[in-house]
Amino acid sequence: MRATLAPLLCLSMLLLLAGCGLREPRPPGPTPAAVRAELARLLPSGVHDRQGWAQDIQAAFFALDIEPSRENLCSVIAVTEQESTFQVAPPVPGLAKIARAEIDRRAARLHVPQLLVRGALNLTSPTGKSYAERLKRVRTEQELSAIFDDFAGMVPLGRQLFGSLNPVRTGGPMQVSIAFAESRAGDYPYPIEGSVRDEVFSRRGGMYFGIAHLLGYPAHYDRSLYRYADFNAGWYASRNAAFQNAVVQASGIKLALDGDLVIHGSSRVGATERAVRALGKRLDIGEDQIRRTLLQGDSLAFEDSELYEKVFELAERHAGKPLPRALLPGIKLESPKITRNLTTAWFANRVDERRKRCLARGG
């Protein structure tokens, strides 16, 4: 009996060990055709070339290896609807006045006389029209960007006023940052014939870089609402605003909950860093370590730091209750294009309303 059972027990153990080493294969996701069909159903009514939009959005999801869940698809649709109502180059009311004011502002800062500015703008541009004529008729940021590129490249005064800095910093149907797009150009799946800036002003490029900015980073948020705020204020701004709130609870020092933990590009100590330093002895963390950790505020790794954990532990002990790990940043939106008193929270909530309507269209 023992002789019979021994081989069977050995065989069972071998099978069990082999089974422990096996991983279940990743279930296949929806096909590109299925994602495009889903997008065609979810897009708002009145969107022209629905198949073209669906194609470019689906291709971006697959190239970025982001799950095309209905929540993610509706998040992209909601941001695009809010930013441009699905126009590749959305018109901006009063853009001609905004552009001329920017030129005058920079001229004044550089002490360039208005007589010279007017003379430069009256010169003939590469299109055959003067820069002044083109500025009067400008309607979109794409047109304005082209004018500034021509002006800086062709007119000596243009180089003095703008150098290589084009003041148009966002563009495309999702109004994504051109600087962000340039930082991600190495992974772009399409050939770039002109510049990354040109690609941002196309539908395929604007959607690719916009989706990368909205969904292309890991976060532990329990609501998409906080990603919408981050899209407007910067990655992890909602998480960092919650950390700032914890610092306030622990220290009693009032802070703006804006998501900025350090003054970027400077060695100066900002308000948040100063407040955390005031907690240094109670946290048993030195100033150098505080600085190094706060500089990780644009990454997920910040949440695993000793500083993050100890600040929340101390703050929750003072508050006597758990504190949120994400808050909408309290930031007033500043832009020449904005004529109303708008905030990041307003933007995030407007996008979230559109997301809900998109989910309802899906049934």
C-alpha positions in Angstrom: 0.0 0.0 0.0 2.8 2.4 0.9 4.7 1.5 -2.3 1.6 2.4 -4.3 0.8 5.7 -2.5 4.4 7.1 -2.6 4.5 7.6 -6.4 1.0 9.1 -6.4 1.9 11.6 -3.7 5.1 12.6 -5.5 3.2 13.1 -8.7 0.5 15.2 -6.9 3.2 17.4 -5.4 4.9 17.9 -8.8 1.6 18.9 -10.4 0.9 21.3 -7.5 4.3 22.9 -7.8 4.0 23.2 -11.5 0.6 24.8 -11.2 1.9 27.4 -8.7 4.5 28.5 -11.3 2.0 29.0 -14.1 0.3 32.4 -14.7 -3.1 32.8 -16.2 -2.8 34.4 -19.6 -3.9 38.0 -19.8 -7.4 38.1 -21.2 -7.5 39.6 -24.7 -8.9 43.1 -24.8 -11.4 44.4 -27.3 -10.4 44.5 -30.9 -9.6 47.9 -32.6 -12.8 47.5 -34.6 -14.8 47.0 -31.3 -13.3 50.0 -29.7 -14.0 52.2 -32.7 -17.6 51.0 -32.7 -17.9 51.8 -29.0 -16.5 55.3 -29.6 -18.9 55.9 -32.4 -21.8 55.3 -30.0 -20.3 57.4 -27.2 -19.4 60.5 -29.1 -21.8 63.4 -28.7 -24.4 64.0 -31.3 -23.3 66.6 -33.9 -19.7 65.5 -34.1 -18.6 65.5 -37.7 -16.5 62.6 -39.1 -17.3 60.3 -36.2 -15.4 57.5 -37.8 -12.3 59.6 -38.1 -12.4 60.7 -34.5 -13.0 57.1 -33.4 -10.0 56.0 -35.4 -7.6 58.5 -34.0 -8.7 58.0 -30.4 -8.6 54.2 -30.7 -5.2 54.3 -32.3 -3.9 56.5 -29.4 -5.2 54.1 -26.8 -3.5 51.1 -28.4 -0.2 52.9 -29.0 -0.1 54.1 -25.4 -1.2 50.7 -24.1 -4.1 52.2 -22.1 -7.1 50.1 -21.3 -10.0 51.3 -23.6 -12.6 50.9 -20.8 -15.8 52.9 -21.1 -14.7 55.1 -18.2 -11.4 55.9 -19.9 -13.1 56.5 -23.3 -15.7 58.8 -21.8 -13.0 60.7 -19.9 -11.2 61.5 -23.1 -14.5 62.4 -24.8 -15.5 64.6 -21.9 -12.2 66.5 -21.9 -12.2 67.0 -25.7 -15.8 68.2 -25.6 -15.0 70.7 -22.8 -11.8 72.0 -24.5 -12.8 72.2 -28.1 -16.3 70.7 -28.8 -14.5 68.3 -31.1 -12.8 70.9 -33.3 -9.2 70.2 -34.3 -8.4 74.0 -34.3 -11.1 75.6 -32.1 -11.6 79.3 -32.6 -10.8 81.6 -29.7 -13.0 84.7 -29.3 -11.1 87.9 -29.4 -7.8 86.2 -30.3 -6.6 89.0 -32.5 -6.7 91.5 -29.6 -5.1 88.9 -27.3 -2.2 88.4 -29.8 -1.6 92.1 -30.3 -1.7 92.7 -26.5 1.0 90.0 -26.1 3.2 91.7 -28.6 2.7 95.1 -26.9 3.4 93.6 -23.5 6.7 92.1 -24.6 7.7 95.2 -26.5 7.1 97.3 -23.3 9.1 94.8 -21.2 12.0 95.1 -23.7 11.6 98.9 -24.1 10.9 98.6 -27.8 9.1 101.8 -29.1 5.6 101.2 -30.6 6.7 102.9 -33.8 9.2 100.1 -34.4 6.6 97.5 -33.5 4.0 98.9 -36.0 6.7 99.1 -38.7 7.6 95.5 -38.2 4.0 94.3 -38.3 3.4 96.2 -41.5 6.1 94.2 -43.3 4.9 91.6 -45.8 4.9 88.1 -44.4 5.6 84.9 -46.4 1.9 84.6 -47.2 1.9 87.8 -49.2 0.0 89.7 -46.5 1.4 91.9 -43.8 1.7 90.5 -40.3 -0.8 93.2 -39.1 -3.4 92.0 -41.6 -2.9 88.4 -40.6 -3.2 89.3 -36.9 -6.5 91.1 -37.5 -8.0 88.0 -39.1 -6.5 85.3 -36.8 -9.2 83.0 -35.3 -7.3 79.9 -34.0 -4.2 79.2 -32.0 -2.9 77.2 -34.9 -3.0 80.3 -37.2 -1.6 82.4 -34.4 1.3 80.0 -33.8 2.2 80.1 -37.5 2.2 83.9 -37.5 4.5 84.1 -34.5 6.8 81.5 -36.1 7.0 83.5 -39.3 7.4 86.8 -37.4 10.2 85.5 -35.2 12.0 83.9 -38.2 11.7 86.6 -40.8 11.7 89.9 -39.0 14.8 91.0 -36.9 12.5 92.7 -34.4 10.5 89.5 -34.2 13.5 87.6 -33.0 14.2 90.3 -30.4 10.6 90.1 -29.1 10.1 86.4 -29.2 13.4 84.6 -30.1 12.5 80.9 -30.4 9.7 81.2 -27.8 6.3 80.9 -29.4 3.7 82.3 -26.9 1.1 79.7 -28.0 1.7 77.0 -25.4 -1.3 74.7 -25.9 -3.2 73.5 -28.9 -5.3 70.8 -30.6 -8.7 69.4 -29.7 -7.7 68.6 -26.1 -5.6 71.8 -25.6 -2.6 69.8 -24.5 0.6 71.5 -23.5 3.1 71.7 -26.5 6.0 71.4 -24.0 4.5 68.1 -22.8 4.1 66.8 -26.3 7.7 67.7 -27.1 8.8 65.7 -24.0 6.9 62.7 -25.3 7.8 62.9 -29.0 10.1 59.9 -28.8 7.2 57.5 -28.4 5.0 59.1 -31.0 3.8 56.4 -33.4 3.4 58.6 -36.5 6.1 60.2 -38.7 6.7 63.8 -37.9 7.1 65.7 -41.1 7.2 69.2 -39.7 7.5 69.8 -35.9 5.9 68.3 -32.8 4.0 71.6 -32.5 2.5 70.9 -36.0 1.4 67.5 -34.8 -0.3 68.9 -31.7 -2.4 71.0 -34.1 -3.5 67.9 -36.0 -6.3 65.6 -34.8 -4.2 62.5 -34.5 -1.4 64.3 -32.7 -3.7 66.4 -30.5 -5.6 63.3 -29.4 -2.5 61.2 -28.9 -0.6 63.7 -26.7 -3.8 64.7 -24.9 -4.7 61.1 -24.0 -1.1 60.6 -22.8 -1.4 63.6 -20.5 -4.8 62.6 -19.2 -4.4 58.8 -18.7 -0.7 58.0 -19.3 0.5 58.0 -15.7 -0.4 55.7 -12.8 -2.5 57.1 -10.0 -4.4 55.8 -7.0 -7.4 58.0 -7.4 -10.9 56.6 -6.7 -12.6 59.1 -9.1 -11.7 60.2 -12.6 -12.6 63.7 -11.3 -9.1 64.1 -9.9 -7.5 63.2 -13.2 -9.4 66.0 -14.8 -8.0 68.4 -12.3 -4.5 67.0 -12.9 -5.0 67.5 -16.6 -5.6 71.2 -15.9 -3.1 71.7 -13.0 -0.4 69.1 -13.6 0.2 65.5 -12.8 -0.6 64.5 -9.2 -1.8 68.0 -8.3 -4.9 66.5 -6.6 -2.8 64.1 -4.6 -0.4 66.9 -3.7 -3.2 69.2 -2.6 -4.4 66.5 -0.2 -0.9 66.3 1.2 -0.8 70.0 1.6 -4.1 69.8 3.5 -2.5 67.2 5.8 0.4 69.5 6.4 -2.0 72.2 7.4 -3.8 69.8 9.8 -0.5 68.8 11.4 1.2 72.2 11.6 -1.6 74.7 11.8 0.2 76.7 9.1 -2.2 78.0 6.4 -1.3 76.9 2.9 -2.7 77.4 -0.6 -3.9 73.9 -1.6 -2.6 74.3 -5.2 -0.6 71.0 -5.5 2.8 72.7 -5.9 5.1 71.2 -3.3 8.3 73.1 -4.3 9.2 76.1 -6.4 10.3 74.3 -9.6 13.5 75.5 -11.2 14.6 77.3 -8.1 16.5 76.4 -4.9 14.3 78.8 -2.9 12.1 77.4 -0.2 8.4 77.7 -0.9 5.5 77.9 1.6 4.8 74.1 1.6 8.4 73.1 2.1 8.7 75.7 4.9 5.7 74.3 6.7 7.0 70.7 6.3 10.3 71.8 7.7 8.5 73.2 10.7 7.3 69.6 11.3 10.8 68.2 10.8 11.6 67.4 14.4 8.3 65.8 15.2 8.6 63.7 12.0 12.3 63.0 12.7 13.2 63.9 9.2 15.9 66.4 8.2 15.7 69.3 5.8 17.7 67.6 3.1 15.5 64.5 3.1 12.4 66.7 3.1 13.7 68.6 0.0 14.5 65.4 -1.8 11.2 63.9 -1.1 9.1 66.9 -2.1 10.9 66.9 -5.4 9.3 63.6 -6.0 5.9 65.3 -6.0 5.4 64.7 -9.7 5.7 60.9 -9.4 3.7 58.1 -7.8 6.8 57.2 -5.7 6.1 60.2 -3.4 3.2 58.2 -1.8 5.6 55.5 -0.7 8.0 57.9 1.0 8.5 58.1 4.8 7.6 61.8 4.7 4.2 61.2 3.1 3.3 58.5 5.5 4.4 60.3 8.6 2.7 63.6 7.7 -0.6 61.8 7.2 -0.2 59.8 10.4 0.5 62.9 12.4 -2.3 64.9 10.7 -4.9 62.2 11.2 -4.0 61.9 14.8 -4.6 65.6 15.2 -7.8 65.6 13.2 -9.1 62.4 14.9 -10.3 61.0 11.6 -9.0 59.8 8.2 -8.0 62.5 5.8 -8.6 62.4 2.0 -5.8 61.3 -0.2 -7.0 63.5 -3.1 -8.5 67.0 -3.2 -9.4 69.4 -6.1 -6.6 72.0 -6.1 -7.7 75.5 -5.4 -6.3 77.2 -8.5 -7.7 80.2 -10.3 -7.3 79.7 -14.1 -5.1 82.4 -15.6 -4.9 83.0 -19.3 -5.5 85.8 -21.8 -8.2 83.6 -23.3 -10.2 83.4 -20.0 -12.5 86.3 -19.3 -14.4 84.8 -16.4 -13.5 83.8 -12.8 -12.8 80.1 -13.4 -10.9 77.6 -11.3 -9.4 74.1 -11.7 -12.3 72.7 -9.6 -14.8 74.3 -12.0 -13.0 72.7 -15.0 -12.9 69.3 -13.3 -16.5 69.3 -12.4 -17.6 70.5 -15.8 -15.7 67.6 -17.4 -17.1 65.2 -14.9 -20.7 66.2 -15.9 -19.8 65.5 -19.5 -18.3 62.1 -18.6 -21.6 61.2 -16.9 -23.6 62.1 -20.0 -21.2 60.0 -22.1 -21.7 57.0 -19.9 -25.4 57.4 -20.2 -25.2 57.4 -24.0 -23.4 54.0 -23.7 -26.4 52.5 -21.9 
